[in-house]
Amino acid sequence: MQQYLVGGAVRDKLLGRPIKDRDWIVVGSTPAQMLDLGFQPVGADFPVFLHPKTKEEYALARTERKIGAGYTGFSCDASQEVTLEEDLLRRDLTINAMAMDDNGNIIDPYNGQTDLANKQLRHVSAAFSEDPLRVLRVARFAARYHDLGFNIATETLSLMQQMVESGELNHLTAERVWQETARALLEDHPEVYFENLRRCGALNVWFSELDILWGIPNPAKWHPEVDTGIHIMMVLQQVAKLSDKLPVRYAALVHDLGKGLTPIDNWPSHHGHEKLGLSAIRELSARLKAPNDCRELGLLVSEYHSHVHRAFDLKPSTILGMLNRCDVWRKPERFADLLLACKADARGRTSFENIPYEQADYIWQAYQAAVKVDIKLILDKGFSGAQIKKQLDQQRINVIAEMKKTIT
């Protein structure tokens, strides 16, 4: 029985990056022997165990054989005869197919260290194509290591394109697609994930509402980059600098889906795209089974981002209407997140990357002024029923108007 540190822990150690999780491979053992040593079984599809003290995962070395569609269609062999090299051969990328023994020696049968040095994301073997989830994983790794200069190897990108064309990605579950996408959205360069999915054709399979945005023009005066798809990628670059919250990043991704539905005859104008995009956001979110907080913030940002951009031109009553419909009184933190997504949208344009975006501050000040209106004073004056809401709204409009005078 031999144990080896494998996968991401070895890769990140060699890259000098922090190691978040440590996974181990055990060669020459059996489930019974692992149980006798006090390990706790957790694997449903193949033998994986938790160390009795560290709780780190220890998996028996295994090989896999494709027997069905999708990422679950495999037959697993975890017998004592499976070697470390055979186990590493089934892994996705060469940089993830290295192991380290107890003495710190690197076992690297598939040249992962060479690809680390050359900044290449390269598949280990043709078995890569048997698991469609790997298309998304490679795109996510490209996003994670973008700052280090990593790129997807030409032959690996070609294989990813073939997998998309074969229809294998249609067999993925929404849960697994969302898991990869959520992790990619939280990387420092989430746009790289979507750009690489588009390069191999995978974006159209699971993100068709996003995929159609490339080639749709915006007015050059406000969008020097013109192309809507490019704009969305620039917005993702900006939102990654502003927030590490998944709902904010998701909202930034989907806020302009309505531009994919505006009539071609109206281009480059997209009047009404804000509400037009709501159905597309709902469809995409349902397909991905995105969490409610992501979907809801995406809907709000889609509907109101133009309001925020035009903040200084809005009537106090219009501002209050937006605050009411966004339920800012009960969910101020969510509204603050909406303003962050709007800031990312405003900055996600060529030559606008460093604008101060005072509109967000102005709208937030309007909320802070309006929230101080004391409903108790209204009740003390004898108002009741619908009159209470009417008086509350009117007083909030009044204080917003007063605030507007001091600023403008």
Secondary structure, 3 states (H helix, E strand, C coil): CEEEEECHHHHHHHHCCCCCCCEEEEECCCHHHHHHCCCEECCCCCCEEECCCCCCEEEECCEEEECCCCCCCEEEECCCCCCHHHHHHCCCEHHHCCEECCCCCEECCCCHHHHHHCCEECECCHHHHHCCHHHHHHHHHHHHCHHHCCEECHHHHHHHHHHHHCCHHHHCCHHHHHHHHHHHHCCCCHHHHHHHHHHHCCHHHHCHHHHCCCCCECCCCCCCCCEHHHHHHHHHHHHHHHCCCHHHHHHHHHCCHHHHCCCHHHCCCCCCHHHHHHHHHHHHHHHHCCCHHHHHHHHHHHHHHHHHHCHHHCCHHHHHHHHHHCCCCCCHHHHHHHHHHHHHHHHCCCCCCCCCCHHHHHHHHHHHHHCCCCHHHHHHCCCCCHHHHHHHHHHHHHHHHHHHHHHC
